[in-house]
Amino acid sequence: MDDIATIHIDSMNHIHVPPTDGLLKALGLEQSFEAAVADLIDNSLDAKATRVLVRFILRKERAAQLIIVDNGRGMDHAQINEAMQLGRRRGKQTASHGFYGVGLKASTFGQASTLTVLSRGYGNESEGRRMHREAGPGDFEVDVLNPETVGVVLQGLLQFVGSSKQGTVVQWDGVKDFPGSRDPAQTNTYLDNKVSALNRHLGMVYHRLLERREVEISIDVYDADAAVAGPPTSVDPIDPFGYHRTGDPAYPKELVAEVGHMKVALQCHIWPPRSDAPQYRLYGKPVEDYQGLYLYRKDRLLKAGGWGGVVQDQKSFKLARVAVDIDKHLDVFDMSVSKEGVRLKSSLVAAIEQASSRDGTTFEDYLEAATDAVKRGNTRQRKRVKILPPGQGLDPVVKRAIKREAPLLEGEEAIRIRWKNMRGSNFVVMDRKARTLWLNEKYRQTVLHGDRGNVNDAPLLKALLYLLFEDLFRGQAMGPKDKENERFWNRVLMAAAEAEAKYQ
């Protein structure tokens, strides 16, 4: 018998198989809350919004709704209907952040039971639509809302993003992530944590746009019963490549991966080890979790870390981060509906393995340099030198900080810092025998800006002087260089005090 694949079978008829209500229920289930909110903000950016407000709404001390307000160009009757359609692929080469045309629905119905969209385009009537996740079997009906009521609501909300004539509001009801407890303390804790998590996520995802001030994003909490909004939290950029000094002087460096006629640029960076910057320990997690590729589309971060099959995660690669703009190379990536799942096709994986720079540096060389940076960081961990303890005149908070951060010489007399009347114009006199730094009372009111002061006053000045002079007290004797330093510091301090007096 012939193979069935070689037999042509004629079709007799066509039937229509519409999607079922289960499709709505399955949308967006793999997305985090923060990623879903970012998906909605993508729509705002596509609408050319420059200001976006994310607002949690409280009713009877419980989180009840989430709304996102933007000052974008808004939508007319046809556009808002199109936005509510369930599958509307925009194409790979379009300039929009959206990709498959389901982000609005997927992000919503993975998080909430009801989606409401209110919008007004410039010169158009107000439009409102509502869609429910728990629709009837095969029912994808969308409610058309009263335009007059929609207009009133828009007028009240668009003012918060500096607009009155155009913009869009997206509202979630029945948010599954909201706490069910009626305890206000639990609600407040949830909101504090969620606002912080959103701030971090949005700050990283949109860091390029925020840095260029192309968009402002803020988050607040609105008590609907009291009709009062709390202070807004501005989303600040968190650049995963925002180090001040590189972990290797040869980097950052561009390597190029060639896939056929396509050249994919890899911006290879090496972080300095043991950084305490928030851009280093993203989300407060171990830094090795964020090694790898950072994929951007339209300057929006789609994927933060992971090597996509090029190599396996290793602690020795933890300082390596590679930025890749994929706008012109979408054919070698697979993107999920949620945008969180961006995968490299096998052709690109092979090309990255063979990538090189103009000076001949290979991808393997880059990983070796990152490994060496980790090794250097591990060998530089030196113990602090023991120092003399802080004594009278330093604020207890300062003394505790010094004792916490540095080992102290046991049994040694502490360094005191005191004010006293003295001859001459020196700002500070070092009394090694009495283990005391004497500050000239002449300058006390200048430093304290007229306050009476006390034994522990001027904590910042005294802390700095302690750090400056401590090693001079610790030495057996002061050499010529030490004495010259003391004279130099005094001249600078007296000049600073005279400058300070001008601001009284």
C-alpha angles and dihedrals in degrees: 000000000000118000108267090232090066095051118094113219118194120226115236102191146351127239130191115234108189121197117263129233088261089076091066091048092052096050118112096355092136094053125101119231091250093049091049091054089049089054090057091048088053087064090051091053091049086055089055094250116172096185128042129180122198108197131187111205121212124204120180088352092301129109103254110163144008122215133183117203124191137176094222125134093278128213137276127216096282095041096052091049089051091049090058093054113111102228121024111149112202098198133250099268098050119116094234128106089226117088115174100022095240101090095104092052098036094049091047102045093046086060111022143030099226134040121199122183122190120181146161126192120206108282093004134108121263114267131197133184133178130196129185126214093211095061122157121268109302090350115140097164118151123209116234109217129217105273094211093055090043089054092053092050092047092049090056097046105037090064088072090064095043097258137113106166105046143015144097138256122200116193130194122201126183094028107190093206093061114102115256094209120108090214107117090208091061091047092050092048091049093049093047091052094042095049089050092048092048091047092054095044097046091042090058099038093051100028095124093052093043092050090053090046091235089136137018118210123190135177127207143161120236123200103211093191093056093031089227130129122210121233111292121245112222115219109235123201118262107196112198086204095046101119121141096216128023125245089229125027091222091064150119091052133164118237121184126220113200118211107179105301091342121100116202114197117220114198101205118202134179117204120217109254124256095016116168094203117125088231087064101050098039112199087359091280126133111289093235088068089069103049117119139038125003109197120202132189119185086349090300114126109236102171128024112200138331125110098245093227096310091110135343122261112266133175088234089063096048094112093052118102125166124197117209126181105208100183094109096034105054092130091073095050133069113213125198123220091256093050088226091097105065112159131190117233116235092253091060093045090056091046093052090052087058097039119131142173130237091263091054098259109152130208088252089054089053093053090048090052090051090050091050090051090055091050092049090050091053094051094050095065101115128172117250118252113254112253138197115273120255115248145179116349096035117103114253091239090057092047092051091050092051092048091048095049103040138035113248130220105251118230094013123130113256124245113251124202115200140162121236141158110262140172120255129026101276112136094212134015121199115220104190094178093054091037088231138131108213115206119205109253086211090077099040098097090045091055094043094043092233099316118137094236131197140224092288098040126130093034095174094051093044093048091053092048091049090054091046099049103029096095091048089059091047096055122090092239140351114259126205091269092052092050092048090050090052091052091046093050091049093053091050093045092050090050090049091050091052089049090048090054090063090066095055 
